[in-house]
Every structure is written in C-alpha cells, then in structure tokens.
Amino acid sequence: MKKCMVLVVLFSVVQSTYSQLNEDVKAALAQHLLQGSEHYENAKYREALHEFDQAKKVDPDTIKPYYAAFWVYYRLHDGDSALKELQQSSAINKAIEDSPRYLYLLAAAYELLSDITKQKECLQKLVDVEMEPTIQNILIKGKAYDELEQHEQSLKLFKKAVTLIDEDTEKPLKGQVYWSVGHASIKLKDYETAIKYFKESLKFRAVAQNYDSLGTAYRKHKDHQNAIKNYRLALKNDPLLDNAWAGLGRTYRAQGKLNKAKRYLEKGLEVNSLHGQSRQHLIHVFIDLGKIEEAKEHIKILREQTMPDQTWQKRIAKCLARIENK
C-alpha cells in the first residue's frame, strides 16, 4: 500500500513538474516571439532574428519561429533564407505543406526568387483549396486572387473579412483586414475608398507598410503633398522599405523634379537591387533626362530579372517605345 502511495505521489510530482516545465516553455516561447515581433515592427531585423532563434531553441518542435523568421528575410529581400525557413518548418511537420499559410508563404518566397512559374502554381493551389472561413484564411485566399490579378474577387473576400471582425478580433488582424480592402481598392482605381481603409488600418497597426500604402493611394489620387508625407513616415519606421523609396521617386517625377526622383529611385535599388518598380521608373527618369544609354542599361538588367513574366515584358516594351520616339 505504502509502495503504491509512493508511486502515486512520485507520479503526481513528475506530472506536476512536467506540467510546470511545459508552462515555462510556453511562456518563454511566447516572450521570444513577442519581442521578436516588436523588433520586426520597428525594423530592427537583426534583433528580431535573434529572438526567433532563441524561440527555436526553447521549443524545437514548433514551427512558429520559422514562420516569423520567414517574414524578416522576406522584408530583407533574402529569398534563399526565406525559403530555407519554410523547408525547416516542413521538416518538423510535413503536414503543413498543404496548409493555406504555408502555400502563401511559399508563393512569396518564389516571388523573391523570381520564380514566377512556381509562385503562380502555389497561388492557384490556394485559390482551389477548401478552407475554413476564418478571417485569416479569407485574407490568405483574397491575397492569392490579388496576386493572380483577380482584384474584384479579392475585394469581395476582403469585405467579407470585415464583416467577421468583432470585439475579440486582435488589433493587428483588424489592421490587416482594413489594409487589404484598401489594397484591393487601389488595384480597382477606387482611390478614395483606398485612402479611407488605409487610414482605418493605421488606427490598429501603425507600421511602415500601412503608411507606404496610404502614400500610394494619395499619389494615385494626385495629392502629392500627402503622398510624400506618408512615404516619409513609412521610411522613418523602416528605412529598408523599397516600395516607399520608389513611391517618393515616382511622386517627385510626377512633380517634374527629376533629379530628386532619380535619387530616391536609386535608393530603392540600393535597398533592393531586384526591386522592379524602382528600376522601371528610374528608366523613365533617365529617358526624361535624355540619358538614353543609362536607360538601356537598366532595361537590360530589368529584362534579365523579370523573365519570363509577361506583365513585366509589356512594361519594358513601353520603355523601349519611349526611347524609339525620342
């Protein structure tokens, strides 16, 4: 009887200790992920990666730190490292390879690596797969439609996500939903609606991406002063945001300030040499300035970086047509 009691007590102690260890691991994991996310939002990417590496050590069997590190490498335009994070996460749990989130991240990695064929394969899988109608899944499917240039379908899904927001929805997710509606509205050239939703998104998620998007909506709405203001706010939050540098350059070009436009577009390429928008509009600035040889050199680079994407080849054809008409 005593022996049984001792075994019961020992089992209870071991179980309690294991439970406590489990809670300690969860707490440490959550802390590293939270700190890493805060560093990421503040564009402190080295510190973010350090926290996510610590999270991997705390719990080697969770995929969350790998997904988090993926977005850091994505922001740093490091496609090889981003893809490696995904491969390591699938090595932990092979079943995630068919999940909506994994497919979306994989498509984003292939975009960074300029593998347009594989990117579109992943996006098509996302469009075709059946998903539970959660806000996160609706956003993922809507983004897939957006990348496939099916903007009316993406806007329909994003507006459906808005209807699912309630008092329990976390602020960052609310911000992402409103941003998504604004983004789809821009693609459909409804700039007033885009401005409205980007402003709403900033109430819940005041990050560089949202300021950049609001700047773009103002630029397309011909409000250059507010465009420049918001692009600068984006760059204050994240100096590595290539889209914001390109946006500033495009705004100054629209104002006829070509030397300023050139400077900011070159800064976009300094941050990310693969950034097509920066290079494309720098080509136009060189043509505006009559620097045809410089324009041709960048056309050659842009063609190499964007083959075989037909959308980019059409943009390059427009640049060449401008040169021929000079």
Secondary structure as GFF3:
##gff-version 3
##sequence-region A 1 326
A	DSSP	alpha_helix	2	41	.	.	.	ID=ss1
A	DSSP	alpha_helix	45	58	.	.	.	ID=ss2
A	DSSP	alpha_helix	64	75	.	.	.	ID=ss3
A	DSSP	alpha_helix	79	92	.	.	.	ID=ss4
A	DSSP	three_ten_helix	94	98	.	.	.	ID=ss5
A	DSSP	alpha_helix	100	112	.	.	.	ID=ss6
A	DSSP	alpha_helix	116	128	.	.	.	ID=ss7
A	DSSP	alpha_helix	135	147	.	.	.	ID=ss8
A	DSSP	alpha_helix	151	163	.	.	.	ID=ss9
A	DSSP	alpha_helix	171	187	.	.	.	ID=ss10
A	DSSP	alpha_helix	191	204	.	.	.	ID=ss11
A	DSSP	alpha_helix	208	220	.	.	.	ID=ss12
A	DSSP	alpha_helix	224	237	.	.	.	ID=ss13
A	DSSP	alpha_helix	242	254	.	.	.	ID=ss14
A	DSSP	alpha_helix	258	271	.	.	.	ID=ss15
A	DSSP	alpha_helix	276	288	.	.	.	ID=ss16
A	DSSP	alpha_helix	292	306	.	.	.	ID=ss17
A	DSSP	alpha_helix	310	324	.	.	.	ID=ss18
###
